Amino acid sequence: MESRARMIRILMVLGNTGRGGAQAYAMNVLRSIDRSRFHIDFVVNYIYENGYTDEIRENGSTIHVIPKFKGTNYFAYVRAFNKVLDAGNYDIIHGHVSSSASIYLRIAKEHHCITIAHSHSAGYRGNGIEQQIKRVFTFGAKKQADYWFGCSRLAAERMFGRNYKSNPKYHDIPNAIIVDRYRYNEEIRARIREQYGISNDAIVYGHVGSFSAPKNHRFLIEVFKKIYSDQREKACFILVGDGLLKDNIRKMVMQNGLSDRVIFTGNVDNVNEFLMAMDVLVFPSLFEGFPVTLLEAQAAGLPCISSDTITSEVNITENVMPTSLSAGADYWAKKGEVIEKRDRTVANDIIADSVYNVNKSISLLMELYKKMVTNHSN
């Protein structure tokens, strides 16, 4: 009885402490898990001070920083990861980074840890050569992992192959959110709009996501440009997030004469409130695993125009309108201009009753963690 009740120590492996999809998932686990039974630490390559860093530390978790694996620094990377495991006495290594997972999961097994490979994406970032390298290392990850986690069919197929469902290692792990945070509130909507000088009758189009190639911001600005040409002073655009391509997109906004209608918020810790201030979410990603942003937007009752390349598993409510990128920016703009007003609390109730409610999802995850440790000790 005493051994079953002991603290289970988990190390989450992430690329950084920024506000990405995998990080959002890990943070919801940290916020909601039973801390009398589970302790979570993190190992990352970079610390973003304007990301989740402060919240992680405030919740009593340690952040270990090790070099990013680049191939040429193999031995330095191995030494750094070994040092983390030597000091941490972890039971479970929960890996959210696929590119180096075949290495760090192997090290974890040498330390007699339980290993998890968790796929959050349906594609690979970088140029052609970088993508090929990542595919090779990802293939090795599934061999080293004791358990395979996937947030969607597309994400699971990318890492584990088309027959992933038949493998006993595999578990569906839904990306879940704290649903109550996103319940539509008129007062919050008015406050955010007032803060940014947005009139009550303005139609606010928005996007939430990192400024990176898969998010397809250049197409997004083409859509906004068309909407602005049709609606002028009625249209306002909010871009929430940060990233390497932000300056390029800001320049594109200036070149298209949209500077006085586009708001760049940077990274924020109140995405829920910005979603309430918006009227339409435009989400033209080239690929996604299971975008938490679309889940959050639906919970806020927000109509969403999204690319049809994204898994349909995220379409929990009728608020999502999958649209082909090949239809062009003009088509996307026209679709966004005819959105009808709706009761924005209905969708929140639907998601609250689903597996995407973090209260249900974390309960399942905690039981799975405990089962892993029990099986491992027998």
C-alpha positions in Angstrom: 0.0 0.0 0.0 2.8 2.4 0.9 4.6 1.9 -2.4 1.5 2.6 -4.5 1.0 5.9 -2.6 4.5 7.2 -3.1 5.2 10.3 -5.2 5.6 9.6 -8.9 8.2 11.8 -10.5 7.8 12.9 -14.1 10.2 14.7 -16.4 8.6 16.5 -19.3 10.9 17.0 -22.3 10.1 20.2 -24.3 11.9 22.4 -26.8 11.4 25.5 -24.8 9.2 27.3 -22.2 7.4 29.4 -24.9 3.7 29.3 -25.6 3.5 26.5 -28.2 1.0 23.7 -28.5 3.0 21.0 -26.7 3.9 23.5 -24.0 0.2 24.4 -23.6 -0.7 20.8 -23.1 2.1 20.2 -20.6 1.1 23.3 -18.6 -2.5 22.1 -18.4 -1.2 18.8 -17.0 0.9 20.7 -14.5 -2.0 23.0 -13.4 -4.5 20.1 -13.0 -2.6 17.1 -11.8 -2.8 15.8 -8.2 0.4 17.2 -6.7 0.1 15.1 -3.7 0.8 12.1 -6.0 2.8 13.5 -8.9 5.7 15.9 -9.2 6.6 17.3 -12.7 9.9 18.9 -13.8 10.9 20.1 -17.2 14.0 19.8 -19.4 14.3 22.3 -22.3 16.8 23.8 -24.7 15.7 27.4 -24.2 14.0 29.5 -21.6 11.6 32.2 -22.7 11.1 34.7 -19.9 7.8 35.8 -21.5 6.5 32.3 -21.9 5.5 29.8 -19.2 8.8 30.1 -17.2 7.5 31.9 -14.2 4.4 29.8 -13.9 6.4 26.6 -14.0 8.6 27.7 -11.2 5.7 29.1 -9.2 4.2 25.7 -9.3 7.3 24.2 -7.7 8.8 22.6 -10.8 12.4 22.7 -11.7 13.5 23.7 -15.3 16.6 21.9 -16.5 18.3 23.6 -19.5 20.5 21.4 -21.8 21.9 22.1 -25.3 19.7 21.7 -28.3 20.7 18.5 -30.2 22.3 19.5 -33.5 23.9 16.2 -34.5 27.4 17.5 -34.1 27.1 17.9 -30.4 26.0 14.3 -29.7 28.3 13.7 -26.8 27.7 17.0 -25.1 23.9 16.4 -25.4 24.2 12.9 -23.9 26.3 14.1 -21.0 23.8 16.9 -20.3 20.8 14.6 -20.3 22.5 12.0 -18.2 23.3 14.7 -15.6 19.6 15.7 -15.4 18.5 12.1 -14.9 21.3 11.4 -12.4 20.0 14.2 -10.2 16.3 13.8 -10.7 15.4 10.2 -9.7 12.5 10.3 -12.2 10.0 7.5 -12.8 8.7 8.6 -16.2 10.2 10.5 -19.0 7.4 12.1 -21.0 8.9 13.3 -24.3 7.2 16.0 -26.4 10.2 16.6 -28.7 10.4 14.1 -31.5 13.7 15.2 -33.3 16.0 14.0 -30.5 13.6 11.5 -28.8 15.5 8.4 -30.0 18.5 9.7 -28.1 17.0 11.0 -24.8 14.6 8.1 -24.5 17.4 5.6 -24.9 19.3 7.4 -22.1 16.2 7.3 -20.0 15.8 3.5 -20.5 19.5 3.1 -19.4 18.4 4.9 -16.2 15.5 2.4 -15.8 12.9 5.1 -16.5 9.5 4.6 -18.2 9.6 6.2 -21.6 6.8 8.0 -23.5 7.0 9.4 -27.0 4.2 12.0 -27.4 3.3 13.2 -30.9 1.7 16.7 -31.2 2.3 17.5 -34.9 1.3 16.2 -38.3 4.4 17.4 -40.0 8.0 18.5 -39.7 9.4 22.0 -39.6 12.4 23.2 -41.5 13.7 22.8 -45.0 13.8 19.6 -46.9 17.0 18.3 -45.5 16.0 19.2 -41.9 12.7 17.4 -42.4 14.4 14.2 -43.6 16.8 14.2 -40.6 13.9 14.7 -38.3 12.0 11.7 -39.9 15.0 9.4 -39.3 15.3 10.4 -35.6 11.5 10.2 -35.1 11.5 6.6 -36.5 14.0 5.7 -33.8 11.9 7.3 -31.1 9.0 4.8 -31.4 11.5 2.0 -30.9 12.8 3.5 -27.7 9.5 4.4 -26.2 7.6 2.1 -23.9 4.4 4.0 -24.6 3.2 5.9 -27.6 0.9 9.0 -27.2 -0.9 10.8 -29.9 -3.2 13.8 -29.9 -4.8 13.0 -33.2 -4.8 10.5 -36.1 -2.5 12.6 -38.2 0.0 13.2 -35.4 0.0 9.5 -34.5 0.6 8.4 -38.1 3.5 10.8 -38.5 5.4 9.3 -35.6 4.2 5.7 -35.2 3.0 4.7 -38.7 -0.4 3.9 -40.1 -0.9 0.8 -38.0 -0.4 2.6 -34.7 -3.9 1.8 -33.4 -3.2 -1.9 -33.4 0.0 -1.6 -31.3 -0.6 -2.1 -27.5 1.9 0.7 -26.8 -0.4 3.3 -28.2 -2.8 5.6 -26.3 -5.0 8.4 -27.5 -4.3 11.4 -25.3 -6.6 14.3 -26.2 -5.3 17.9 -26.0 -7.6 19.2 -23.3 -8.2 22.7 -21.9 -9.6 24.3 -18.7 -13.0 24.9 -20.3 -14.3 27.4 -17.8 -11.6 29.9 -18.6 -13.0 30.3 -22.1 -16.6 30.8 -21.3 -17.7 33.9 -23.2 -18.0 37.1 -21.1 -19.2 40.4 -22.4 -17.4 42.4 -19.8 -14.1 40.8 -20.6 -14.8 41.4 -24.3 -15.5 45.1 -23.7 -12.4 45.5 -21.5 -9.9 44.1 -24.1 -11.5 46.1 -26.9 -11.2 49.3 -24.8 -7.6 48.5 -23.9 -6.7 48.5 -27.6 -9.0 51.3 -28.8 -11.4 49.0 -30.7 -14.9 50.2 -31.1 -17.9 48.1 -30.0 -19.2 47.9 -33.5 -15.9 46.8 -35.1 -15.7 43.3 -36.5 -12.5 41.8 -35.1 -10.7 39.1 -37.0 -7.9 37.3 -35.2 -5.3 34.6 -35.1 -3.4 32.9 -32.2 -0.1 31.2 -32.9 3.6 31.4 -33.2 5.0 33.4 -36.2 6.4 30.3 -37.9 6.1 28.9 -41.4 3.4 26.2 -40.6 1.0 28.9 -39.3 0.9 30.5 -42.8 0.8 34.1 -41.7 1.5 35.4 -45.2 -1.7 33.9 -46.5 -3.5 35.2 -43.4 -2.4 38.8 -44.2 -3.7 38.3 -47.8 -7.1 37.4 -46.3 -7.0 40.4 -44.0 -6.1 42.7 -46.9 -9.2 41.6 -48.8 -11.4 41.9 -45.8 -10.1 45.4 -45.2 -10.7 46.5 -48.8 -14.3 45.4 -48.4 -15.1 46.6 -44.9 -12.5 49.4 -44.2 -13.1 51.1 -40.8 -15.3 48.2 -39.6 -12.5 45.6 -39.7 -9.8 45.2 -37.1 -7.2 42.4 -36.9 -5.5 41.0 -33.8 -2.5 38.7 -34.1 -1.6 37.0 -30.8 1.8 35.3 -30.5 5.5 35.8 -31.2 8.2 34.1 -33.3 11.1 34.3 -35.7 8.9 35.5 -38.6 7.1 38.2 -36.8 9.2 41.1 -38.2 8.7 39.8 -41.7 4.9 39.7 -41.2 5.0 43.2 -39.6 6.8 44.5 -42.7 4.1 42.8 -44.9 1.4 44.5 -42.9 3.1 47.9 -43.5 3.5 47.3 -47.2 -0.2 46.5 -47.6 -1.3 49.6 -45.7 -2.8 47.7 -42.8 -0.6 49.0 -39.9 -3.4 51.0 -38.3 -5.8 48.0 -38.4 -3.5 45.2 -37.2 -2.6 44.7 -33.6 0.4 42.6 -32.6 0.0 41.6 -29.0 3.1 39.4 -28.6 2.9 36.5 -26.2 0.1 36.9 -23.6 -1.1 34.8 -20.7 -4.7 35.7 -21.3 -5.4 34.2 -24.7 -8.9 33.3 -23.5 -9.8 37.0 -23.1 -8.5 37.9 -26.6 -10.6 35.2 -28.1 -13.7 36.7 -26.4 -12.8 40.1 -27.9 -12.6 38.6 -31.4 -15.6 37.9 -33.7 -13.9 35.5 -36.2 -10.8 33.3 -35.9 -8.9 32.8 -39.1 -6.6 29.8 -38.9 -4.9 28.8 -42.2 -2.2 26.4 -41.0 -0.3 24.3 -43.4 -0.4 21.4 -40.9 -1.2 20.8 -37.3 -1.3 17.8 -35.0 -4.3 18.8 -32.9 -4.4 22.6 -32.6 -5.3 23.6 -29.1 -6.0 27.1 -30.4 -9.0 25.8 -32.3 -10.3 24.0 -29.2 -9.9 27.2 -27.1 -11.6 29.3 -29.8 -14.6 26.9 -29.9 -14.8 27.0 -26.1 -15.0 30.8 -26.4 -17.9 30.4 -28.9 -15.8 31.9 -31.7 -16.6 31.1 -35.4 -13.4 29.6 -36.9 -12.4 29.5 -40.5 -9.6 26.8 -40.7 -7.7 25.0 -43.4 -9.1 21.6 -44.3 -5.6 20.1 -43.9 -6.1 20.1 -40.2 -7.5 16.9 -38.6 -11.3 16.9 -38.4 -11.0 15.5 -34.9 -10.7 19.1 -33.6 -14.1 20.0 -35.1 -16.0 19.4 -31.8 -18.7 22.0 -32.5 -20.4 23.5 -35.6 -18.2 26.6 -35.1 -15.4 25.3 -37.3 -15.6 25.8 -41.0 -12.9 23.8 -42.8 -11.8 25.5 -46.0 -9.3 24.7 -48.7 -6.2 26.9 -48.9 -6.4 26.4 -52.7 -9.7 28.3 -52.7 -7.6 31.5 -52.3 -7.6 34.5 -50.0 -10.6 36.2 -51.6 -12.7 33.1 -50.9 -11.6 33.0 -47.3 -12.3 36.7 -46.9 -15.8 36.4 -48.2 -16.5 33.4 -45.9 -15.4 35.5 -42.9 -17.5 38.4 -43.9 -20.8 36.5 -43.8 -20.5 35.0 -40.3 -23.7 35.3 -38.4 -23.9 36.2 -34.7 -24.6 33.2 -32.4 -25.0 32.3 -28.7 -21.3 32.0 -27.7 -21.9 29.9 -24.6 -23.4 26.9 -26.3 -20.1 25.6 -27.7 -18.5 25.9 -24.2 -21.1 23.5 -22.8 -20.4 21.0 -25.6 -16.7 21.0 -24.9 -17.2 20.8 -21.2 -19.0 17.5 -21.7 -16.3 16.1 -23.9 -12.9 14.3 -23.3 -11.3 17.7 -24.2 -12.3 19.0 -20.8 -9.0 18.9 -18.8 -10.8 17.5 -15.7 -11.7 14.4 -17.6 -8.5 14.1 -19.6 -6.1 14.5 -16.6 -8.0 11.9 -14.6 -7.3 9.4 -17.4 -3.7 10.5 -17.7 -3.1 10.1 -13.9 -4.5 6.6 -14.0 -2.3 5.7 -16.9 0.8 7.1 -15.1 0.0 5.0 -12.0 -0.6 1.9 -14.1 2.8 2.4 -15.9 4.7 2.6 -12.6 2.9 -0.4 -11.1 3.6 -2.5 -14.2 7.2 -1.3 -14.3 7.8 -2.3 -10.7 6.3 -5.8 -11.1 
